[in-house]
Amino acid sequence: MSAQPLLTLALSKGRIFEETLPLLKAAGIEVTEDPERSRKLILPTTQPQVRVVLVRATDVPTYVQYGAADLGVAGKDVLLEHGGQGLYQPLDLRIARCRMSVAARADFDYAQAVRQGSRIRVATKYTTVARQHFADKGVHVDLIKLYGSMELAPLTGLADAIVDLVSTGSTLKANHLVEVEKIMDISSRLVVNQAALKLKREPLADLIDRLSLAIER
């Protein structure tokens, strides 16, 4: 009897990791070390043929695309920015839910600026999504790529508005910003390397089925 192939699952620390754990548990897989306490970047699980690699959220699609991980969990926002090349996306895991929105200072009349055809400066790390959104609406924007706290951009005059993820809206409120437009709902997806899908078809199909059942519970 041939040995089961090793499956490598790429996860990012934080909310996605925490919300993926119950789904994995329901699928019969438990991570045996706490990433917040361990310094390891590769974590074992209760299934000897499944391991977890910890990477930055924005790197998950890249690890999966190039086969360094067989599958991973990534937010729809990250996948849209990445482009999703070479990735099979079989499941919306319905976790880490939030929305991508346009926000501006409370004293900035965004609707009027759009109506007048003004050129709006928008700060975001989601330049691909933002560019498409404003192009579809026929709104003229100058996009400013930022990696840090977006909320600071309108407060310092760097930008008129931001495109960012919003969960509760409390961070916007604390910084005197208002949500002026929802672009889309965001949740996390299971992504699978297409070559692994052929080479490790049985164990991957089994895991996808088990995760699918876990989502429906």
N, C-alpha and C positions, 0 to 999 in steps of 0.2 A: 504494500500500500504506500503510495507516494505521500510525502509530507505536504501539509497544507502550505501554500505560499504565504509569505509575510505581507500583511496589509499595513500601510503607513497612512495615518490620518493626520492631516495638518489642521491645527486649531490655534486661535489667538487667545491670549489671556484676557480675563475680564468677563464682560457680560456674555459674549458668545460661548466662551468655555463653560461658564456656570450654567447656562441654559441648555447646552448640548449634553451635559452630564446625565440628566434624567432620561433623555432619549436613548443615550447609549446604554444606560442601566436597564431600561425596558427592553433593549435589544440584546441583553445578556452580557454587556461589556462594562466593566468598571475600571476607571483609572486608579492605579494603586498608590500613586504619590500625589501630594498636594503641590501644584506648581508655585504656590505662594511661599511654600516652605522649602521646597527642593530647589537646588540651583541647576538641576538637570534640564536640558532642552528636549530630551527624548524620554518619554515616560512609558513605563510598562503598563499593561492592563491585565485583567484577570483572564483574558484570552491570550495564550502565548503567541498566537499568530497575528495579533493586532497590537500595534504600538502607536503612540501619539507623539507628534513633533510639535513643539511650540514655536510659532513664528509670528511676526507682526501681521496684523489684520490685512494690511495692503499687500503682503507678500504671499498670502495663501494661494491665490490663483496662479501665481508664478511657479510655486513649488509643485502644484498639481499639473500645470501645463507641461512642465519639463520632466515630469515623472519622478521627482525627488519625493513626492508623496503620491499615493494612489488616489486618494480622495481627500476632501477638506470641507470646511464649513466657512462660507464667506457671505457677507452682507450683499444685498442687491446693489447697493451704492458702490461697493468695491468692484464688483463684477462689471458694472456699467463703465466705470473708469478704466478698468483693465482691458475691456473689450471682449473677454470671455473666449478668446481664440483657443481652439483645441480642447475645450472643456465640455463635458456632458453634464447637464444640470437636471438630474432626474427628480429632485424633490425640493419643494418649498417647505422648509422645516418649521415655518411659522413661529420662529423665535427671534429675540432681539428686535422686536417690532418698534418702528418709529416712523417718521415721515421726513422727506426732504422738502424744505420750504424756502421761500424767499422771506427775509426779515429786514426791517429797516428801523431807523430811529422813529420814535412816536411822532416827532414833529416834521418828518419828511413825508410829503404827500406822494406816495409811490404811484397811486392810481392816476393822478393828474400828470405826473412826469411821463407815464406810459402813454396817456392820451395825447399829450402834446408832442410826442415823438422825441422827447429829450434823450440825450445820450447819458446812460446811467452807468456809474462805476460800481462794479460788483466784485466783492472779495469772496473767494471760495477755494477749497481744495478740490472741488468736484467740477473742474473746468469743462470736461467733456459733456456731462449732463447739463450744466448751466448753459453752455454754448448752444446746445440743441434746443433746450427749452425756450430761450429767448429768440432764437432764429425762427422757431415754429410760430411764435407770437408776433414776429416782425418788430421786436424791440431792439433798439441799438444799445449795445453795452460794451464797455471796456472791462475785460475780466482781469482781475488781479489775483495771482495764485498765492495763497497763504497756506502754511502748515500748522500754525499755532491757533490761539483763541480768536475765532472769527469775530466775536462780539466787539472786540476792540477796534476793528476797522471803521465802523460808522462813528464810533465815539471820538475817534481822533481825526476824523475827516479824510481818512485814507480812501474810504468808499462810501457810496450812498446807501448800498444795501449789501446783504450777504446771502449766499446760498449755503445752507448747512442742514445737518440732521437735527430734528426736534423730537424730544420725547414728551416731557411734561410742559415745556415752555418756561419753566422756572428760571433757567439761566438767562433767557431773553428778557424776562420781566425784571430780573435783578439788575440788568444792564440797560434798562429803559428802551428796549427794542420790542417791536411788535411783529408778529407773523402776518405778512401781507398777502401771501399766496402759497398754496400747497402745490408742489410739483408732482410728487408721487408718494405712495406708501412704500415702506422699506421693510424687508424681513430677511432672514438668513437662508441661504440655499446650500444644499449638498452639491458639491462639484466633484466630478470623477475624471481622471485621466483616460483619454479615449483608447490609448494603447493598452493600459492596464485592464480596461473593460474586455479586451479580447484575450489577453494573456492570463488574467486571473478572473475569468468570467464567473465561475461558480461561487467562490467565496464573496466576490463583490455583489453579485446578484442576490445572494442570501442576505448579506448585510443591508442592502438597499431595501429589500422586502421587510426585514425586521424593523428598520427605522420607519418605513412607511406605516407599518402597523402601530408603532409607538406614537406617531403623530396623530393617528385617528382616535387614540384612547382618550 
